[in-house]
């Protein structure tokens, strides 16, 4: 399951202060709570990875319960989650057609457009029975990306690191 969460975290030591279910209302609530703490950042996490940081300007606007800003961010994240779910379904369909040798150490890379201020370079991996984000890197000043992820496998001639 792919779910977005709102996280308030200390910039001093990385401690998570609060975790909220993702909604426009909770974006405002997190901003209000974070406004009284000096060294705090507000992040949007998916699969435990940061996909968006709420800027100080957005935080100030959200703390005043500006619905337009809250709905704009909400819609952006919903679009991102929808695209991510479609990509994971695509990877799953590809995964089902792969041999055991191809599946070993398989990962997917994807430049995902739609996040404010740029795209996200994401690496997805199979954890248990699900595809999940393994790492994300914000790519500033570009809104280009790929519609679907590219799945990579270990080159055929190279031995696995695993012992049979």
Secondary structure, 3 states (H helix, E strand, C coil): CCCEEEEEEECCCCCEEEEEECCHHHHHHHHHHHCCCCCEEEEEEECCEEEEEECHHHHHHHHCCCHHHHHHHHHHHHHHHHHHHHHHHHHHHHHHCCCHHHHCCCEEEEEEEEECCEEEEEEEEEECCEEEEEEEEEEECCCCCCCCCEEECCCCCCCCCCCC
